[in-house]
Amino acid sequence: MIDYLKIRDALQLALAAQLGTYTFSNGLSTPAVQIDDDSAPYSESPDVEGLELVVVPNAAVAIAPTIGGMAQTLGGLLILRQHNSAFTTEAAMNIALDVFSSDFPELALSRAERLRSKNKLDTNETFSVRFSQQFLIN
């Protein structure tokens, strides 16, 4: 099984100096990091500043027959979103890819995208990469 908390924690540690903040209406703030599993991690939507790190577990599980069993593929999505127009996701993207290759060599990376805003009013830039791992089940 893929340990999404371990992935989040490793990325949060590696990106600590670059991470932005979530700020809530009561003035409290926390690093802009979350696992987006369709639950409501916070009772309100926080204001986001700087770089946001989101790990999205894949709810769909692909299963394919193999000789003598089945192959199950689990995966997820890493999203790095920069909310500050003075910065990009490039440095964070390189750090995140290094974390995957060094700490999670069992995960295959695919479909990486870096999307820059074409709308001058939108300051967001987003980098995303899909990751997956195949398991054999009998």
PyMOL commands that set and color helices and strands:
alter all, ss='L'
color gray80, all
select helices_A, chain A and resi 4-14+90-103
alter helices_A, ss='H'
color red, helices_A
select strands_A, chain A and resi 21-23+29-31+33-35+47-49+51-57+62-66+69-82+108-116+125-137
alter strands_A, ss='S'
color yellow, strands_A
deselect
rebuild
show_as cartoon
